[in-house]
Amino acid sequence: MQTRPAQLTDRDAWLRLRRARHGDLVALIDFSPWEDALPEFWGDPAAGGIDVFIGTTRAETHADGRELVALDYEAYPEMALSQMRDLARRVRERWPVVRLALLHRVGRVAVGQPSVVVAVASPHRAEAFEACRWLIDTLKAEVPIWKKEVWADGSGTWVEGAVPEARGAGDAG
Amino acid sequence: MKVRVLLFAVLRDRAGVAEVSLDLPEGATVAAAAEAVLHRFPDLRGAARSLAYALNRAYCRPDARLKEADEVALIPPVSGG
């Protein structure tokens, strides 16, 4: 079985990360509360606006009447983190990002609860909106994370999402 | 040469294992490693409508060549966020 990197369960490492006064906040998280870290993360004087996207588990009823109770998230952790750090690099090739957060939950996320947080601080709001949108759209298209729908009867179905493309080293971001 | 193939999500569920160790000829491709896994676990065929491949934690093409101790991953369609 694969071991998971320290960021997933090491609360001390998480606390150090969230208290850092500089640098981006990029992590896979499997404990709560985690989105509470965000207010500590703000406060860079170069930013004129911060756009935050929070993805949550939406309630759903299956065609056969089963109710969704949660989404179970699984990651290829080392690759997901390196891809997320690369997104932080690529977004800056397009927009002036002062600081960003990319946090994704692994494990069970109940209906109504947050699964992913993308936040971008930039000098002006137009850049923040666009960069934040690009980050979540690209994360969903490329990062090796999968979700399984967990139904009230205990059954589960893996969601088939996007097939990522192999990008060469010279490809545009 | 020895390589590891990691399985995730629906593939891991169907195979019942998270990792497969393979001994392949020198110069074998990622596609060959994937085929060896699918041969060992026939239930995986059709488990995902389309697979992507990763070699040492970066997406690759199926014709990428392997070397000793490489880490391959079979990536079902991703659904983060």
Interface residues (C-beta under 8 A of the other chain):
Chain A: M1 Q2 G55 Y73 E74 A75 Y76 E78 M79 A80 S82 H104 S115 V116 I136 L139 K140 A141 E142 V143 P144 I145 W146 K147 K148 W158 V159 E160 G161 A162 V163 P164 E165 A166 R167
Chain B: L6 F8 A9 V10 D13 A18 E19 A48 R49 S50 L51 A52 Y53 A54 R57 A58 Y59 C60 R61 A73 I75 P76 P77 V78 S79 G80 G81
